[in-house]
Amino acid sequence: MDDLRVGVIGCGRHARSHFEMIAAEPRVRLVAIAELDDGRRAEAEQHLSVPGYSDYRRMLDEQDLDIVHVVTMPAHLKAIVLDCLERDINVSVEKSPGMDSTETQDMADAEATSGARAIVSLNRRYLPEVLAVRRLAREHGGTVNCGAIYNKALSATSERFDSLLPPPIISDAIHHVDLLRWFAGPSEDRASVPTEVYSVVADGPRPVEHRQNAVIRFDTGAIGSIESQYGVGGRIQRAEIHAQDFSAYLDLTKREKKVEMYRSTPDIQPRMVGAQIDEPLDLDAVGGAGFNEVKHFVDCILEDRTPWSNLKDAVITMKLCEAIRSGHKGTLDL
Ligand SMILES: NC(=O)c1ccc[n+]([C@@H]2O[C@H](COP(=O)([O-])OP(=O)(O)OC[C@H]3O[C@@H](n4cnc5c(N)ncnc54)[C@H](O)[C@@H]3O)[C@@H](O)[C@H]2O)c1
């Protein structure tokens, strides 16, 4: 099989992680990049030894691409994603997928009539540690409860919110809102759908000092809760997942993920209060330590499958983020 030909549009700060994932995947080959900024384009061309384009449409027309990664700010994504899907080019869409759920829906509609597929970079879903604890929860009868914390100090780029980025719960903490849906999902390949949301918003006085806490009921019966504060002490990304007699606590803040797990066996040891599990997580059972969204997307393209974090599914996560941000209380009809 020939390698799949990949192009990247947008070579800013976050593009580096896409370049790393592409370089680590043997079934794909980066063949071109597009970037508006002359300095960034020249640097990427030199560093990656591929041709660079200032006009991404010329790259799409000339390079016979199988996959395009769009790594621009959310405000710039939609037009580019639509151009790729119109040309039947598979597209990887950064989060947030557009400025609001209407834009995500527009992209999902375009995918529905395209001969190509799209994946949204809701990348917490693809962390091997997340997949492994989710699998264990399913072995214990399914998730009954999950929680997430996503806190940050105030961003130096806060002036980009409104014009280039939607509010941070949508453009950033979306990762852990989506993680709750994923943790509460009914099967290996599906996320849950929220049916009720009770959100309390209590912003601070500084710009983008957004603070929100929400409890969510999912269609699987699981309950999730999220705490997301901007303008606090620092960047913390934690999560937990609980099933009958099983709990896992994950610290996803740094590259090196930490997982603590507990199991109780009341049938065998009724007096036992539960013990910490000291076996390592079985990452091989979920695609291995190097599994990520790029590997999943390539699998889906080659096997004609729908990616887990497709655009239609991302509309639900976007609507949930919007409900949390608006302080929604009550049922959510998605
Ligand atoms: N998944 C994650 O964990 C994660 C982490 C950080 C950032 N992100 C997302 O990645 C995206 C990019 O973030 P960033 O920090 O790299 O932003 P950035 O502003 O540093 O880079 C975006 C680049 O896109 C370029 N661009 C915009 N329109 C273009 C066009 N029409 N043609 C070619 N290039 C174009 C800009 O010139 C810029 O260099 C954002 O959507 C952000 O939310 C995701």
The ligand as a Gaussian input file, in Angstrom:
#p B3LYP/6-31G(d) Opt

LIG

0 1
 N       -6.042000      19.577000      20.759000
 C       -5.297000      20.284000      21.602000
 O       -4.888000      19.788000      22.640000
 C       -4.932000      21.714000      21.252000
 C       -3.938000      22.391000      21.957000
 C       -3.629000      23.690000      21.574000
 C       -4.302000      24.293000      20.515000
 N       -5.288000      23.598000      19.863000
 C       -6.026000      24.195000      18.744000
 O       -5.163000      24.300000      17.627000
 C       -5.551000      25.394000      16.815000
 C       -4.345000      26.248000      16.510000
 O       -3.790000      26.743000      17.695000
 P       -2.370000      27.462000      17.673000
 O       -2.050000      27.791000      19.065000
 O       -1.419000      26.657000      16.850000
 O       -2.758000      28.813000      16.877000
 P       -1.771000      29.766000      16.093000
 O       -2.494000      31.062000      15.941000
 O       -0.406000      29.739000      16.709000
 O       -1.641000      29.033000      14.665000
 C       -2.651000      29.057000      13.700000
 C       -1.973000      29.288000      12.353000
 O       -2.945000      29.132000      11.324000
 C       -2.549000      30.016000      10.294000
 N       -3.680000      30.231000       9.367000
 C       -4.881000      30.834000       9.611000
 N       -5.625000      30.860000       8.501000
 C       -4.902000      30.224000       7.526000
 C       -5.139000      29.948000       6.163000
 N       -6.264000      30.318000       5.539000
 N       -4.172000      29.312000       5.451000
 C       -3.016000      28.942000       6.058000
 N       -2.718000      29.195000       7.364000
 C       -3.667000      29.827000       8.084000
 C       -2.146000      31.279000      11.012000
 O       -1.344000      32.116000      10.213000
 C       -1.400000      30.706000      12.212000
 O       -0.003000      30.601000      11.999000
 C       -6.655000      26.128000      17.601000
 O       -7.905000      25.775000      17.068000
 C       -6.536000      25.604000      19.011000
 O       -7.801000      25.571000      19.680000
 C       -5.585000      22.324000      20.213000

